[in-house]
Amino acid sequence: MTTPAGKRQELTTRVAALENALTAAGKVATADIDDTVDLYTNRLGPRLGAAMVARAWCDDDYRRALLADATGVLREEDLGDAARGNKGLPFLHLVVVENTPAVHNVVVCTLCSCYPLALLGAPPRWYKSDAYRARAVREPRAVLAEFGVRLEAGTSVRVWDSTADCRYMVLPQRPPGTEGLTVDELAALVTVDSLIGTRRRL
């Protein structure tokens, strides 16, 4: 029986072999591979989505713009890395939905696992699972409860189904007692789960 560490080593070996074959055939350059790794490790991922959320908490004009036209905000800010990381994000539709005391939003992709990779980083394993993709739509409150999110009876749940052309990101509620924090300090509080909606309190 292969151990998890053994599986990781096997995968690493296969990836290295594929990279060597592609570079030897002239299909890709090593520098391009290194740049892509750096892109997703250091320049994209949840830190970008978290920064957008933190700014929205501190700037009402930015929050309103984000909720009205998130794709337009990304274009306006010329987030080239985000666009490249999402294979042309400016040509996709990004929607930001806001959690409030009355409404809780949760994101799923029932078709496969469409996801704003450039803004949230690599999706959690459970996001791609058949169970989450099916149950999040059928019984969202039960699924959220399993993540520790227990909503009041008067709070409605909205489930947003991502597609190949449209991605969603949740704007979570700002945690109480954070009024004195800087934007960077606020961004550090934001988690991937909160950007998907499977976490309510940061």
Number of C-alpha atoms within 10 A of each C-alpha: 4 8 8 9 9 11 11 12 12 13 12 12 12 12 12 12 11 12 17 15 13 14 13 12 10 10 9 14 15 14 9 10 13 10 12 15 12 12 17 19 12 10 18 20 22 25 21 17 24 25 19 20 28 24 18 20 20 16 12 11 10 17 20 12 15 23 18 14 14 21 20 15 18 18 15 10 8 12 15 14 17 24 18 14 21 17 13 12 23 20 13 16 16 23 19 20 24 18 20 15 11 12 14 24 25 26 25 26 23 21 14 15 18 20 26 23 19 24 26 22 20 16 18 12 8 10 21 18 13 13 11 19 20 15 15 23 19 12 11 19 17 14 18 19 13 11 14 13 17 15 17 9 7 9 13 14 16 16 16 21 20 22 18 13 11 16 23 25 27 25 28 26 17 21 14 8 7 11 11 8 12 13 18 13 13 21 21 14 15 24 20 22 21 22 26 24 26 24 21 24 15 13
